[in-house]
Protein backbone atom coordinates (compact mmCIF):
# COMPACT_ATOMS: atom_id res chain seq x y z
CA UNK A 1 0.00 0.00 0.00
CA UNK A 2 1.36 3.43 -0.93
CA UNK A 3 0.47 7.09 -0.62
CA UNK A 4 -3.21 7.86 -0.17
CA UNK A 5 -4.11 4.20 0.36
CA UNK A 6 -1.72 4.11 3.33
CA UNK A 7 -3.14 7.35 4.71
CA UNK A 8 -6.71 6.12 4.25
CA UNK A 9 -5.90 2.87 6.04
CA UNK A 10 -4.41 4.64 9.06
CA UNK A 11 -7.24 7.19 9.23
CA UNK A 12 -9.87 4.43 9.31
CA UNK A 13 -8.13 2.40 12.01
CA UNK A 14 -10.66 0.77 14.32
CA UNK A 15 -8.21 -1.25 16.38
CA UNK A 16 -4.87 -0.54 18.02
CA UNK A 17 -1.84 -0.81 15.80
CA UNK A 18 0.13 -4.00 16.28
CA UNK A 19 3.85 -4.30 16.81
CA UNK A 20 4.08 -6.32 13.58
CA UNK A 21 2.44 -3.47 11.63
CA UNK A 22 4.78 -0.90 13.14
CA UNK A 23 7.84 -3.02 12.42
CA UNK A 24 6.64 -3.66 8.86
CA UNK A 25 6.26 0.08 8.31
CA UNK A 26 9.72 0.72 9.77
CA UNK A 27 11.22 -1.82 7.37
CA UNK A 28 9.39 -0.23 4.43
CA UNK A 29 10.66 3.23 5.36
CA UNK A 30 14.21 1.97 5.91
CA UNK A 31 14.14 0.47 2.42
CA UNK A 32 12.92 3.81 1.03
CA UNK A 33 15.64 5.61 3.00
CA UNK A 34 18.33 3.40 1.46
CA UNK A 35 16.99 3.99 -2.05
CA UNK A 36 16.66 7.74 -1.53
CA UNK A 37 20.19 7.88 -0.09
CA UNK A 38 21.54 6.31 -3.28
CA UNK A 39 19.52 8.81 -5.32
CA UNK A 40 20.91 11.63 -3.17
CA UNK A 41 24.45 10.51 -3.91
CA UNK A 42 23.84 10.66 -7.66
CA UNK A 43 22.17 14.08 -7.41
CA UNK A 44 25.01 15.44 -5.26
CA UNK A 45 27.62 14.25 -7.75
CA UNK A 46 25.68 15.77 -10.63
CA UNK A 47 25.30 19.09 -8.80
CA UNK A 48 29.01 19.21 -7.94
CA UNK A 49 29.94 18.48 -11.55
CA UNK A 50 27.60 21.17 -12.90
CA UNK A 51 28.86 23.73 -10.41
CA UNK A 52 32.48 22.98 -11.32
CA UNK A 53 31.69 23.34 -15.02
CA UNK A 54 29.85 26.60 -14.39
CA UNK A 55 32.67 28.10 -12.32
CA UNK A 56 35.35 27.12 -14.83
CA UNK A 57 33.39 28.38 -17.83
CA UNK A 58 32.38 31.59 -16.06
CA UNK A 59 36.02 32.29 -15.26
CA UNK A 60 36.97 31.76 -18.91
CA UNK A 61 34.22 34.12 -20.04
CA UNK A 62 35.30 36.71 -17.48
CA UNK A 63 38.91 36.55 -18.64
CA UNK A 64 38.09 36.99 -22.33
CA UNK A 65 35.64 39.86 -21.72
CA UNK A 66 36.82 43.43 -21.88
CA UNK A 67 35.82 46.46 -19.87
CA UNK A 68 35.61 47.36 -16.22
CA UNK A 69 35.26 44.66 -13.58
CA UNK A 70 31.47 45.01 -13.30
CA UNK A 71 31.09 44.95 -17.06
CA UNK A 72 33.23 41.82 -17.39
CA UNK A 73 31.21 40.11 -14.65
CA UNK A 74 27.96 41.03 -16.38
CA UNK A 75 29.20 39.70 -19.71
CA UNK A 76 30.29 36.44 -18.11
CA UNK A 77 26.92 36.14 -16.35
CA UNK A 78 25.01 36.67 -19.59
CA UNK A 79 27.11 34.19 -21.53
CA UNK A 80 26.85 31.57 -18.80
CA UNK A 81 23.16 31.99 -17.92
CA UNK A 82 22.06 28.56 -19.17
CA UNK A 83 24.89 26.67 -17.47
CA UNK A 84 24.30 28.66 -14.28
CA UNK A 85 20.61 27.75 -14.46
CA UNK A 86 21.46 24.05 -14.80
CA UNK A 87 23.80 24.31 -11.82
CA UNK A 88 21.16 26.04 -9.67
CA UNK A 89 18.52 23.44 -10.59
CA UNK A 90 20.89 20.60 -9.72
CA UNK A 91 21.62 22.25 -6.37
CA UNK A 92 17.88 22.65 -5.69
CA UNK A 93 17.32 18.96 -6.41
CA UNK A 94 20.01 18.07 -3.87
CA UNK A 95 18.34 20.27 -1.25
CA UNK A 96 14.95 18.76 -2.00
CA UNK A 97 16.29 15.22 -1.73
CA UNK A 98 18.01 16.12 1.56
CA UNK A 99 14.62 17.21 2.93
CA UNK A 100 13.10 13.91 1.78
CA UNK A 101 15.83 12.03 3.66
CA UNK A 102 15.22 14.07 6.80
CA UNK A 103 11.49 13.39 6.53
CA UNK A 104 12.05 9.66 6.21
CA UNK A 105 14.40 9.65 9.20
CA UNK A 106 11.84 11.56 11.27
CA UNK A 107 9.13 9.08 10.29
CA UNK A 108 11.33 6.16 11.26
CA UNK A 109 12.12 7.79 14.61
CA UNK A 110 8.42 8.37 15.26
CA UNK A 111 7.66 4.74 14.45
CA UNK A 112 10.43 3.56 16.78
CA UNK A 113 8.80 5.54 19.56
CA UNK A 114 5.42 4.11 18.66
CA UNK A 115 6.91 0.63 18.59
CA UNK A 116 8.36 1.10 22.08
CA UNK A 117 4.95 2.25 23.34
CA UNK A 118 3.18 -0.70 21.71
CA UNK A 119 5.75 -3.10 23.12
CA UNK A 120 5.25 -1.63 26.61
CA UNK A 121 1.48 -2.24 26.38
CA UNK A 122 1.88 -5.93 25.60
DSSP file (Angstrom, degrees, kcal/mol; ACC not computed):
  #  RESIDUE AA STRUCTURE BP1 BP2  ACC     N-H-->O    O-->H-N    N-H-->O    O-->H-N    TCO  KAPPA ALPHA  PHI   PSI    X-CA   Y-CA   Z-CA
    1    1 A X              0   0    0      0, 0.0     2,-0.3     0, 0.0     0, 0.0   0.000 360.0 360.0 360.0 135.4    0.0    0.0    0.0
    2    2 A X    >>  -     0   0    0      4,-0.0     3,-1.6     0, 0.0     4,-0.7  -0.888 360.0 -23.6-131.7 159.9    1.4    3.4   -0.9
    3    3 A X  H 3> S+     0   0    0     -2,-0.3     4,-2.1     1,-0.3     3,-0.3  -0.060 126.3   9.8  51.0-122.7    0.5    7.1   -0.6
    4    4 A X  H 3> S+     0   0    0      1,-0.2     4,-2.9     2,-0.2    -1,-0.3   0.804 127.3  58.6 -66.7 -30.2   -3.2    7.9   -0.2
    5    5 A X  H <> S+     0   0    0     -3,-1.6     4,-2.3     2,-0.2    -1,-0.2   0.925 107.9  47.0 -62.3 -42.7   -4.1    4.2    0.4
    6    6 A X  H  X S+     0   0    0     -4,-0.7     4,-2.1    -3,-0.3    -2,-0.2   0.919 113.8  47.5 -64.0 -44.8   -1.7    4.1    3.3
    7    7 A X  H  X S+     0   0    0     -4,-2.1     4,-2.2     1,-0.2    -2,-0.2   0.922 111.9  50.1 -62.4 -44.8   -3.1    7.4    4.7
    8    8 A X  H  X S+     0   0    0     -4,-2.9     4,-1.6     1,-0.2    -1,-0.2   0.894 109.4  51.9 -61.0 -40.9   -6.7    6.1    4.3
    9    9 A X  H  < S+     0   0    0     -4,-2.3    -1,-0.2     1,-0.2    -2,-0.2   0.910 112.4  44.3 -64.2 -42.4   -5.9    2.9    6.0
   10   10 A X  H >< S+     0   0    0     -4,-2.1     3,-0.9     1,-0.2    -1,-0.2   0.822 111.4  53.6 -74.0 -29.5   -4.4    4.6    9.1
   11   11 A X  H 3< S+     0   0    0     -4,-2.2    -1,-0.2     1,-0.2    -2,-0.2   0.808 110.0  47.9 -73.0 -28.2   -7.2    7.2    9.2
   12   12 A X  T 3< S+     0   0    0     -4,-1.6    -1,-0.2    -5,-0.2     2,-0.2   0.132  79.4 143.9 -97.4  19.7   -9.9    4.4    9.3
   13   13 A X    <   +     0   0    0     -3,-0.9    -3,-0.1     1,-0.2     4,-0.1  -0.411  21.6 174.4 -65.5 127.3   -8.1    2.4   12.0
   14   14 A X        +     0   0    0     -2,-0.2     2,-0.3     2,-0.1    -1,-0.2   0.412  64.6  45.0-112.4  -2.6  -10.7    0.8   14.3
   15   15 A X  S    S-     0   0    0      3,-0.0     3,-0.1     1,-0.0    -1,-0.0  -0.935  97.4 -83.4-136.6 160.1   -8.2   -1.3   16.4
   16   16 A X        -     0   0    0     -2,-0.3     2,-0.2     1,-0.1    -2,-0.1  -0.270  52.2-102.4 -61.7 149.6   -4.9   -0.5   18.0
   17   17 A X        -     0   0    0      1,-0.1     2,-0.2    -4,-0.1    -1,-0.1  -0.502  38.0-130.4 -72.9 140.8   -1.8   -0.8   15.8
   18   18 A X     >  -     0   0    0     -2,-0.2     4,-2.1     1,-0.1     5,-0.2  -0.530  15.1-118.4 -92.0 160.1    0.1   -4.0   16.3
   19   19 A X  H  > S+     0   0    0      1,-0.2     4,-2.7     2,-0.2     5,-0.2   0.867 116.2  56.2 -62.6 -36.3    3.9   -4.3   16.8
   20   20 A X  H  > S+     0   0    0      2,-0.2     4,-2.4     1,-0.2    -1,-0.2   0.905 107.2  48.8 -62.8 -41.7    4.1   -6.3   13.6
   21   21 A X  H  > S+     0   0    0      2,-0.2     4,-2.2     1,-0.2    -2,-0.2   0.912 112.4  47.9 -64.7 -42.2    2.4   -3.5   11.6
   22   22 A X  H  X S+     0   0    0     -4,-2.1     4,-2.4     2,-0.2    -2,-0.2   0.939 113.3  47.1 -64.1 -46.7    4.8   -0.9   13.1
   23   23 A X  H  X S+     0   0    0     -4,-2.7     4,-2.4     1,-0.2    -2,-0.2   0.878 110.6  52.9 -64.2 -37.3    7.8   -3.0   12.4
   24   24 A X  H  X S+     0   0    0     -4,-2.4     4,-2.1    -5,-0.2    -1,-0.2   0.907 110.3  47.6 -62.7 -41.8    6.6   -3.7    8.9
   25   25 A X  H  X S+     0   0    0     -4,-2.2     4,-2.5     2,-0.2    -2,-0.2   0.882 109.9  52.8 -67.7 -38.6    6.3    0.1    8.3
   26   26 A X  H  X S+     0   0    0     -4,-2.4     4,-2.6     2,-0.2    -2,-0.2   0.940 109.9  48.5 -60.7 -46.3    9.7    0.7    9.8
   27   27 A X  H  X S+     0   0    0     -4,-2.4     4,-2.1     1,-0.2    -2,-0.2   0.898 110.8  50.9 -61.4 -41.0   11.2   -1.8    7.4
   28   28 A X  H  X S+     0   0    0     -4,-2.1     4,-2.1     1,-0.2    -1,-0.2   0.922 112.7  45.6 -62.0 -44.4    9.4   -0.2    4.4
   29   29 A X  H  X S+     0   0    0     -4,-2.5     4,-2.8     2,-0.2    -2,-0.2   0.863 110.0  53.9 -69.6 -35.5   10.7    3.2    5.4
   30   30 A X  H  X S+     0   0    0     -4,-2.6     4,-2.3     2,-0.2    -1,-0.2   0.905 108.5  50.2 -64.3 -40.0   14.2    2.0    5.9
   31   31 A X  H  X S+     0   0    0     -4,-2.1     4,-2.1     2,-0.2    -2,-0.2   0.922 111.7  47.6 -62.3 -44.0   14.1    0.5    2.4
   32   32 A X  H  X S+     0   0    0     -4,-2.1     4,-3.0     1,-0.2     5,-0.2   0.906 109.7  54.1 -61.8 -41.3   12.9    3.8    1.0
   33   33 A X  H  X S+     0   0    0     -4,-2.8     4,-2.2     1,-0.2    -2,-0.2   0.908 108.2  49.0 -60.9 -43.0   15.6    5.6    3.0
   34   34 A X  H  X S+     0   0    0     -4,-2.3     4,-1.9     2,-0.2    -1,-0.2   0.925 113.7  46.1 -62.4 -44.5   18.3    3.4    1.5
   35   35 A X  H  X S+     0   0    0     -4,-2.1     4,-2.1     1,-0.2    -2,-0.2   0.925 113.7  48.0 -64.6 -45.0   17.0    4.0   -2.1
   36   36 A X  H  X S+     0   0    0     -4,-3.0     4,-2.4     1,-0.2    -1,-0.2   0.831 107.9  56.3 -66.7 -31.7   16.7    7.7   -1.5
   37   37 A X  H  X S+     0   0    0     -4,-2.2     4,-2.1    -5,-0.2    -1,-0.2   0.907 107.7  48.0 -65.6 -41.7   20.2    7.9   -0.1
   38   38 A X  H  X S+     0   0    0     -4,-1.9     4,-1.8     2,-0.2    -2,-0.2   0.906 112.3  49.4 -63.8 -41.2   21.5    6.3   -3.3
   39   39 A X  H  X S+     0   0    0     -4,-2.1     4,-2.4     1,-0.2    -2,-0.2   0.892 108.4  54.2 -63.4 -39.2   19.5    8.8   -5.3
   40   40 A X  H  X S+     0   0    0     -4,-2.4     4,-2.9     1,-0.2     5,-0.2   0.906 104.9  54.0 -60.7 -42.8   20.9   11.6   -3.2
   41   41 A X  H  X S+     0   0    0     -4,-2.1     4,-2.2     1,-0.2    -1,-0.2   0.925 109.9  46.4 -59.5 -45.4   24.4   10.5   -3.9
   42   42 A X  H  X S+     0   0    0     -4,-1.8     4,-2.4     1,-0.2    -1,-0.2   0.918 113.6  48.5 -63.9 -43.4   23.8   10.7   -7.7
   43   43 A X  H  X S+     0   0    0     -4,-2.4     4,-2.7     1,-0.2    -2,-0.2   0.899 110.7  51.1 -63.8 -40.1   22.2   14.1   -7.4
   44   44 A X  H  X S+     0   0    0     -4,-2.9     4,-2.4     2,-0.2    -1,-0.2   0.901 110.8  48.1 -65.4 -40.9   25.0   15.4   -5.3
   45   45 A X  H  X S+     0   0    0     -4,-2.2     4,-2.3    -5,-0.2    -1,-0.2   0.920 112.5  49.0 -64.5 -43.0   27.6   14.3   -7.7
   46   46 A X  H  X S+     0   0    0     -4,-2.4     4,-2.5     1,-0.2    -2,-0.2   0.919 111.8  48.7 -62.3 -44.2   25.7   15.8  -10.6
   47   47 A X  H  X S+     0   0    0     -4,-2.7     4,-2.4    43,-0.2    -1,-0.2   0.908 111.3  49.5 -64.0 -41.9   25.3   19.1   -8.8
   48   48 A X  H  X S+     0   0    0     -4,-2.4     4,-2.3     1,-0.2    -1,-0.2   0.909 111.9  49.0 -63.9 -41.4   29.0   19.2   -7.9
   49   49 A X  H  X S+     0   0    0     -4,-2.3     4,-2.3     2,-0.2    -2,-0.2   0.925 112.4  47.3 -63.3 -45.4   29.9   18.5  -11.5
   50   50 A X  H  X S+     0   0    0     -4,-2.5     4,-2.5     1,-0.2    37,-0.2   0.872 111.9  50.3 -66.3 -37.0   27.6   21.2  -12.9
   51   51 A X  H  X S+     0   0    0     -4,-2.4     4,-2.8     2,-0.2    -1,-0.2   0.916 110.4  49.7 -67.1 -41.1   28.9   23.7  -10.4
   52   52 A X  H  X S+     0   0    0     -4,-2.3     4,-2.4     2,-0.2     5,-0.2   0.917 112.2  47.9 -63.1 -43.0   32.5   23.0  -11.3
   53   53 A X  H  X S+     0   0    0     -4,-2.3     4,-2.7     2,-0.2     5,-0.3   0.930 112.4  49.6 -62.3 -45.2   31.7   23.3  -15.0
   54   54 A X  H  X S+     0   0    0     -4,-2.5     4,-3.0     1,-0.2     5,-0.2   0.944 111.9  47.1 -59.7 -48.9   29.8   26.6  -14.4
   55   55 A X  H  X S+     0   0    0     -4,-2.8     4,-2.2     1,-0.2    -1,-0.2   0.911 114.5  46.6 -61.8 -42.7   32.7   28.1  -12.3
   56   56 A X  H  X S+     0   0    0     -4,-2.4     4,-1.9    -5,-0.2    -1,-0.2   0.932 116.2  43.9 -65.7 -45.2   35.3   27.1  -14.8
   57   57 A X  H  X S+     0   0    0     -4,-2.7     4,-2.5    -5,-0.2    -2,-0.2   0.887 112.0  53.1 -68.6 -37.9   33.4   28.4  -17.8
   58   58 A X  H  X S+     0   0    0     -4,-3.0     4,-2.6    -5,-0.3    -1,-0.2   0.927 108.4  50.9 -61.9 -43.5   32.4   31.6  -16.1
   59   59 A X  H  X S+     0   0    0     -4,-2.2     4,-2.4    -5,-0.2    -1,-0.2   0.906 109.8  50.0 -61.3 -41.3   36.0   32.3  -15.3
   60   60 A X  H  X S+     0   0    0     -4,-1.9     4,-1.8     1,-0.2    -1,-0.2   0.932 111.8  48.0 -61.4 -45.5   37.0   31.8  -18.9
   61   61 A X  H  X S+     0   0    0     -4,-2.5     4,-1.1     1,-0.2    -2,-0.2   0.879 111.2  51.2 -64.2 -37.2   34.2   34.1  -20.0
   62   62 A X  H  < S+     0   0    0     -4,-2.6     3,-0.4     1,-0.2    -1,-0.2   0.917 109.6  50.2 -63.9 -43.4   35.3   36.7  -17.5
   63   63 A X  H  < S+     0   0    0     -4,-2.4    -2,-0.2     1,-0.2    -1,-0.2   0.829 112.4  45.4 -68.4 -31.9   38.9   36.5  -18.6
   64   64 A X  H  < S+     0   0    0     -4,-1.8    -1,-0.2    -5,-0.2    -2,-0.2   0.630  96.1  93.3 -87.4 -12.0   38.1   37.0  -22.3
   65   65 A X     <  -     0   0    0     -4,-1.1     2,-0.3    -3,-0.4     7,-0.1  -0.418  66.0-144.1 -76.1 155.2   35.6   39.9  -21.7
   66   66 A X        +     0   0    0     -2,-0.1     2,-0.2     5,-0.1     9,-0.1  -0.796  50.4  53.9-116.2 163.8   36.8   43.4  -21.9
   67   67 A X  S    S-     0   0    0     -2,-0.3    -2,-0.0     4,-0.1     5,-0.0  -0.639  90.5 -23.3 113.8-172.5   35.8   46.5  -19.9
   68   68 A X  S  > S-     0   0    0     -2,-0.2     4,-2.7     1,-0.1     5,-0.2  -0.197  71.5 -97.3 -69.5 167.1   35.6   47.4  -16.2
   69   69 A X  H  > S+     0   0    0      1,-0.2     4,-2.5     2,-0.2     5,-0.2   0.921 124.3  47.4 -54.2 -50.9   35.3   44.7  -13.6
   70   70 A X  H  > S+     0   0    0      1,-0.2     4,-2.3     2,-0.2    -1,-0.2   0.878 112.7  50.1 -60.2 -38.9   31.5   45.0  -13.3
   71   71 A X  H  > S+     0   0    0      2,-0.2     4,-2.4     1,-0.2    -1,-0.2   0.902 110.5  49.0 -67.8 -41.4   31.1   45.0  -17.1
   72   72 A X  H  X S+     0   0    0     -4,-2.7     4,-2.4     2,-0.2    -2,-0.2   0.906 111.5  50.1 -64.3 -41.6   33.2   41.8  -17.4
   73   73 A X  H  X S+     0   0    0     -4,-2.5     4,-2.7    -5,-0.2    -2,-0.2   0.922 110.8  49.5 -62.0 -44.1   31.2   40.1  -14.7
   74   74 A X  H  X S+     0   0    0     -4,-2.3     4,-2.5     2,-0.2    -2,-0.2   0.908 110.7  49.5 -63.5 -42.1   28.0   41.0  -16.4
   75   75 A X  H  X S+     0   0    0     -4,-2.4     4,-2.4     2,-0.2    -1,-0.2   0.915 111.9  48.3 -63.0 -42.7   29.2   39.7  -19.7
   76   76 A X  H  X S+     0   0    0     -4,-2.4     4,-1.7     2,-0.2    -2,-0.2   0.916 111.2  51.2 -64.1 -42.3   30.3   36.4  -18.1
   77   77 A X  H  < S+     0   0    0     -4,-2.7     4,-0.3     2,-0.2    -2,-0.2   0.926 111.4  47.2 -59.8 -45.6   26.9   36.1  -16.3
   78   78 A X  H >< S+     0   0    0     -4,-2.5     3,-1.1     1,-0.2     4,-0.3   0.928 113.6  47.0 -63.6 -45.5   25.0   36.7  -19.6
   79   79 A X  H 3< S+     0   0    0     -4,-2.4    -1,-0.2     1,-0.2     3,-0.2   0.779 118.3  41.8 -68.1 -25.7   27.1   34.2  -21.5
   80   80 A X  T 3X S+     0   0    0     -4,-1.7     4,-2.9    -5,-0.2     5,-0.3   0.237  78.4 113.3-106.5  13.4   26.8   31.6  -18.8
   81   81 A X  H <> S+     0   0    0     -3,-1.1     4,-2.4    -4,-0.3    -1,-0.2   0.885  78.5  46.6 -55.8 -44.9   23.2   32.0  -17.9
   82   82 A X  H  > S+     0   0    0     -4,-0.3     4,-2.3    -3,-0.2    -1,-0.2   0.916 114.9  45.3 -67.9 -42.9   22.1   28.6  -19.2
   83   83 A X  H  > S+     0   0    0      2,-0.2     4,-2.1     1,-0.2    -1,-0.2   0.891 113.2  51.5 -67.7 -37.5   24.9   26.7  -17.5
   84   84 A X  H  X S+     0   0    0     -4,-2.9     4,-2.6     2,-0.2    -2,-0.2   0.911 108.6  51.9 -63.5 -41.4   24.3   28.7  -14.3
   85   85 A X  H  X S+     0   0    0     -4,-2.4     4,-2.6    -5,-0.3     5,-0.2   0.934 109.0  49.6 -59.6 -47.3   20.6   27.7  -14.5
   86   86 A X  H  X S+     0   0    0     -4,-2.3     4,-2.3     1,-0.2    -1,-0.2   0.897 111.5  49.8 -59.1 -40.7   21.5   24.0  -14.8
   87   87 A X  H  X S+     0   0    0     -4,-2.1     4,-2.2   -37,-0.2    -1,-0.2   0.911 111.1  48.3 -64.7 -43.2   23.8   24.3  -11.8
   88   88 A X  H  X S+     0   0    0     -4,-2.6     4,-2.2     2,-0.2    -2,-0.2   0.891 111.5  49.9 -66.0 -39.8   21.2   26.0   -9.7
   89   89 A X  H  X S+     0   0    0     -4,-2.6     4,-2.3     2,-0.2    -2,-0.2   0.928 110.2  50.2 -64.1 -44.8   18.5   23.4  -10.6
   90   90 A X  H  X S+     0   0    0     -4,-2.3     4,-1.7     1,-0.2   -43,-0.2   0.903 110.9  49.5 -60.2 -41.2   20.9   20.6   -9.7
   91   91 A X  H  X S+     0   0    0     -4,-2.2     4,-2.1     1,-0.2    -1,-0.2   0.892 109.3  51.9 -64.9 -39.6   21.6   22.3   -6.4
   92   92 A X  H  X S+     0   0    0     -4,-2.2     4,-2.5     1,-0.2    -2,-0.2   0.877 106.8  53.3 -64.4 -37.7   17.9   22.7   -5.7
   93   93 A X  H  X S+     0   0    0     -4,-2.3     4,-2.4     2,-0.2    -1,-0.2   0.881 107.8  51.2 -64.9 -37.6   17.3   19.0   -6.4
   94   94 A X  H  X S+     0   0    0     -4,-1.7     4,-2.3     2,-0.2    -2,-0.2   0.929 111.0  47.8 -63.4 -45.3   20.0   18.1   -3.9
   95   95 A X  H  X S+     0   0    0     -4,-2.1     4,-1.9     1,-0.2    -2,-0.2   0.903 112.1  49.8 -63.4 -40.7   18.3   20.3   -1.3
   96   96 A X  H  X S+     0   0    0     -4,-2.5     4,-1.8     1,-0.2    -1,-0.2   0.915 111.2  48.1 -63.3 -44.0   14.9   18.8   -2.0
   97   97 A X  H  X S+     0   0    0     -4,-2.4     4,-2.3     1,-0.2    -1,-0.2   0.867 107.6  56.3 -66.3 -35.5   16.3   15.2   -1.7
   98   98 A X  H  X S+     0   0    0     -4,-2.3     4,-2.3     1,-0.2    -1,-0.2   0.906 106.9  49.9 -61.7 -40.9   18.0   16.1    1.6
   99   99 A X  H  X S+     0   0    0     -4,-1.9     4,-2.4     2,-0.2    -1,-0.2   0.887 108.2  53.1 -63.9 -38.9   14.6   17.2    2.9
  100  100 A X  H  X S+     0   0    0     -4,-1.8     4,-2.4     2,-0.2    -2,-0.2   0.916 109.2  49.2 -61.6 -43.3   13.1   13.9    1.8
  101  101 A X  H  X S+     0   0    0     -4,-2.3     4,-2.4     1,-0.2    -2,-0.2   0.909 110.8  49.6 -63.1 -42.2   15.8   12.0    3.7
  102  102 A X  H  X S+     0   0    0     -4,-2.3     4,-2.4     1,-0.2    -1,-0.2   0.898 110.4  51.2 -63.4 -39.7   15.2   14.1    6.8
  103  103 A X  H  X S+     0   0    0     -4,-2.4     4,-2.3     2,-0.2    -2,-0.2   0.918 110.1  48.5 -63.4 -44.4   11.5   13.4    6.5
  104  104 A X  H  X S+     0   0    0     -4,-2.4     4,-2.5     2,-0.2    -2,-0.2   0.919 111.3  50.1 -62.8 -43.1   12.1    9.7    6.2
  105  105 A X  H  X S+     0   0    0     -4,-2.4     4,-2.5     1,-0.2    -2,-0.2   0.906 110.5  50.1 -62.2 -41.0   14.4    9.7    9.2
  106  106 A X  H  X S+     0   0    0     -4,-2.4     4,-2.4     2,-0.2    -1,-0.2   0.906 110.4  50.1 -63.4 -41.1   11.8   11.6   11.3
  107  107 A X  H  X S+     0   0    0     -4,-2.3     4,-2.3     2,-0.2    -2,-0.2   0.909 110.7  49.2 -63.9 -42.0    9.1    9.1   10.3
  108  108 A X  H  X S+     0   0    0     -4,-2.5     4,-2.2     2,-0.2    -2,-0.2   0.922 110.9  50.2 -63.6 -43.5   11.3    6.2   11.3
  109  109 A X  H  X S+     0   0    0     -4,-2.5     4,-2.0     2,-0.2    -2,-0.2   0.910 110.2  50.2 -60.7 -42.2   12.1    7.8   14.6
  110  110 A X  H  X S+     0   0    0     -4,-2.4     4,-2.5     1,-0.2    -1,-0.2   0.908 110.7  49.4 -63.4 -41.1    8.4    8.4   15.3
  111  111 A X  H  X S+     0   0    0     -4,-2.3     4,-2.9     2,-0.2    -1,-0.2   0.856 107.0  55.1 -67.7 -34.2    7.7    4.7   14.4
  112  112 A X  H  X S+     0   0    0     -4,-2.2     4,-2.2     2,-0.2    -1,-0.2   0.911 109.7  47.3 -62.8 -41.2   10.4    3.6   16.8
  113  113 A X  H  X S+     0   0    0     -4,-2.0     4,-2.2     2,-0.2    -2,-0.2   0.935 113.0  48.2 -63.9 -46.0    8.8    5.5   19.6
  114  114 A X  H  X S+     0   0    0     -4,-2.5     4,-2.7     1,-0.2    -2,-0.2   0.904 109.9  52.8 -59.9 -41.7    5.4    4.1   18.7
  115  115 A X  H  X S+     0   0    0     -4,-2.9     4,-2.7     1,-0.2    -1,-0.2   0.896 108.0  50.4 -62.4 -40.9    6.9    0.6   18.6
  116  116 A X  H  X S+     0   0    0     -4,-2.2     4,-2.0     2,-0.2    -1,-0.2   0.900 111.8  48.4 -63.9 -39.9    8.4    1.1   22.1
  117  117 A X  H  X S+     0   0    0     -4,-2.2     4,-1.2     2,-0.2    -2,-0.2   0.912 112.7  47.4 -66.7 -41.8    5.0    2.3   23.3
  118  118 A X  H  X S+     0   0    0     -4,-2.7     4,-0.9     1,-0.2     3,-0.4   0.916 111.5  51.2 -64.1 -43.1    3.2   -0.7   21.7
  119  119 A X  H >< S+     0   0    0     -4,-2.7     3,-0.6     1,-0.2    -1,-0.2   0.878 107.2  53.8 -62.0 -38.6    5.8   -3.1   23.1
  120  120 A X  H 3< S+     0   0    0     -4,-2.0    -1,-0.2     1,-0.2    -2,-0.2   0.781 105.3  54.7 -67.6 -26.3    5.3   -1.6   26.6
  121  121 A X  H 3<        0   0    0     -4,-1.2    -1,-0.2    -3,-0.4    -2,-0.2   0.711 360.0 360.0 -79.1 -20.6    1.5   -2.2   26.4
  122  122 A X    <<        0   0    0     -4,-0.9    -1,-0.2    -3,-0.6    -2,-0.2   0.480 360.0 360.0 -82.6 360.0    1.9   -5.9   25.6
